[in-house]
Amino acid sequence: MNDVICAILNRASEPRLTAPAPDQATLDAAFQCAFTAPDHALLRPWRYLVIEGEGLHALGELFADSLDANDPNHAERCARVRQSPLRAPMIIVGITSYREHPKVPPVEQAMSAAVGMGYLALALDAAGYGAMWRTGSPAHSDVVEQGLGLADHEKISGFLYVGTVERAKPRVPRPEVADKVSRWPHTDQ
């Protein structure tokens, strides 16, 4: 097998991340990989924010601000979400930046942005770092979008937590090809 196939087959979402985070040269190479995502009409419907250091604390505050103040467990939930960005030394926010186009519907643009996030995670993994793509309610919050400075035509694709793998988690079993792949039209034989 070639290096690309091996990298994909060995990739895993790693929730236990610590410093160091990737340096700028590694990030630049990984972003160049993300920019190769399939992109109908070359709209480039994505952009990214890199958050580190004190920015992680500010992101936690933004997450807390997005919670429903009427929730009876509000204080407990706020304390928990304030800490969630501190699970890694770096978070890369993937943003789908929708463009009006007669032949490229929004769903195709969202898929392009998602593939870019996947390529970014693969590239960072190949460079020796771990990554965990997270979404959850902060990824769908108007408060978080506004706090991060998203424009009206933009949505969060996800939060890619990035760092050095502290302790690899057990390998996740993969499905058998025959359980998930079939041919069409079906032949009766």
C-alpha positions in Angstrom: 0.0 0.0 0.0 1.1 3.5 -0.6 1.7 6.2 2.1 -1.6 8.0 1.5 -3.7 4.8 1.9 -1.7 3.8 5.0 -2.2 7.3 6.5 -6.0 7.1 5.9 -6.3 3.6 7.3 -4.3 4.5 10.4 -6.1 7.8 11.1 -8.0 8.1 14.3 -9.8 10.9 16.1 -7.7 11.6 19.2 -9.4 13.3 22.1 -6.3 13.4 24.4 -4.1 16.2 23.0 -1.4 18.2 24.6 1.3 20.7 23.5 3.1 21.2 21.3 0.7 22.2 18.5 1.9 22.3 14.9 4.3 25.1 14.0 3.5 27.6 11.2 5.3 25.7 8.4 3.4 22.5 9.3 0.1 24.4 9.4 0.8 26.1 6.1 1.4 22.7 4.4 -1.7 21.3 6.1 -3.8 24.2 4.9 -2.5 23.7 1.3 -3.8 20.1 1.6 -7.2 21.4 2.7 -7.3 23.7 -0.3 -7.2 20.7 -2.6 -10.7 19.7 -1.6 -13.1 19.1 -4.5 -14.6 22.5 -5.3 -17.2 22.8 -8.0 -16.7 26.1 -10.0 -13.6 26.9 -7.8 -15.7 28.9 -5.4 -13.3 28.3 -2.5 -16.3 28.2 -0.1 -14.2 27.8 3.1 -11.9 29.6 5.4 -10.3 28.9 8.8 -9.5 30.5 12.1 -6.6 29.3 14.2 -7.1 29.7 17.9 -4.4 29.2 20.6 -3.3 30.4 24.0 -5.6 33.0 25.5 -7.8 32.7 22.5 -8.9 29.2 23.8 -10.1 30.8 27.1 -12.0 33.5 25.1 -13.6 30.7 23.0 -14.7 28.9 26.2 -16.3 32.2 27.3 -18.0 32.5 24.0 -19.3 28.9 24.3 -20.7 29.7 27.7 -22.4 32.9 26.4 -24.2 30.7 23.9 -25.9 28.6 26.5 -29.6 29.0 27.4 -29.6 31.2 30.6 -33.0 29.6 31.6 -31.5 26.1 31.8 -31.8 25.0 35.4 -28.2 23.5 35.0 -26.9 26.7 33.5 -24.0 27.3 35.9 -22.8 23.8 35.7 -23.0 23.7 31.9 -21.2 27.0 31.7 -18.3 25.7 33.8 -18.0 22.6 31.6 -18.1 24.4 28.2 -15.6 27.0 29.4 -13.1 24.2 29.8 -13.9 22.4 26.6 -11.5 24.4 24.3 -8.7 23.7 26.7 -8.7 20.0 25.6 -6.0 20.9 23.0 -3.4 23.5 22.5 -4.9 24.6 19.2 -8.3 24.7 17.7 -8.9 25.3 14.0 -12.4 26.6 13.2 -13.6 25.5 9.8 -16.0 27.9 8.2 -18.2 27.3 5.2 -18.3 30.6 3.3 -21.2 30.2 0.9 -21.2 31.9 -2.5 -24.1 32.5 -4.8 -23.8 30.4 -7.9 -26.4 29.1 -10.3 -24.8 25.6 -10.6 -23.4 25.1 -7.1 -26.0 24.7 -4.4 -25.2 25.4 -0.8 -25.0 21.6 0.1 -22.1 21.1 -2.4 -20.3 24.1 -0.8 -20.8 22.6 2.6 -19.4 19.3 1.4 -16.4 21.0 -0.1 -15.7 22.7 3.3 -16.1 19.4 5.1 -13.7 17.6 2.8 -11.2 20.4 3.4 -11.5 19.8 7.2 -11.0 16.1 6.6 -7.9 16.7 4.5 -6.6 19.1 7.1 -7.0 16.5 9.8 -5.2 13.9 7.6 -2.3 16.2 6.8 -1.8 17.1 10.5 -2.0 13.4 11.4 0.6 12.6 8.7 2.8 15.3 10.2 2.7 13.6 13.6 -0.1 15.5 15.3 -3.5 14.3 16.5 -6.8 15.9 15.7 -10.4 15.6 16.8 -13.2 17.2 14.8 -16.0 18.4 17.1 -19.2 20.2 16.4 -22.1 20.2 18.9 -24.3 23.1 19.8 -21.4 25.7 19.6 -21.1 24.9 15.9 -24.7 25.9 15.3 -24.9 28.9 17.6 -25.5 32.4 16.3 -23.8 33.8 19.4 -20.6 31.8 18.6 -20.8 32.7 14.9 -21.1 36.4 15.7 -18.4 36.2 18.4 -16.0 34.7 15.9 -16.8 37.4 13.3 -18.6 35.2 10.8 -20.4 37.0 8.0 -24.1 36.4 7.3 -23.2 34.0 4.5 -21.0 31.8 6.7 -21.5 28.9 9.0 -19.2 26.8 11.2 -18.2 23.5 9.7 -16.6 22.3 12.9 -13.9 22.8 15.5 -10.7 20.8 14.8 -8.9 20.3 18.1 -5.2 19.8 17.3 -2.1 18.9 19.3 0.3 16.1 20.2 -1.3 12.9 21.1 -1.0 12.4 24.8 -2.2 8.8 24.9 -3.6 7.1 21.8 -7.1 5.7 22.3 -7.8 2.1 21.3 -8.3 1.4 17.6 -12.0 1.8 16.5 -13.2 -1.3 14.6 -14.0 -0.5 11.0 -17.0 -2.1 9.2 -16.5 -4.8 6.6 -16.7 -3.6 3.0 -19.4 -6.0 2.2 -21.6 -4.6 5.0 -21.5 -1.1 3.6 -20.9 -1.4 -0.2 -23.2 -2.9 -2.8 -23.5 -2.7 -6.6 -26.3 -1.2 -8.5 -28.3 -2.3 -10.4 -28.5 -5.5 -8.5 -28.1 -8.6 -10.4 -29.9 -11.9 -9.6 -27.3 -14.6 -9.7 
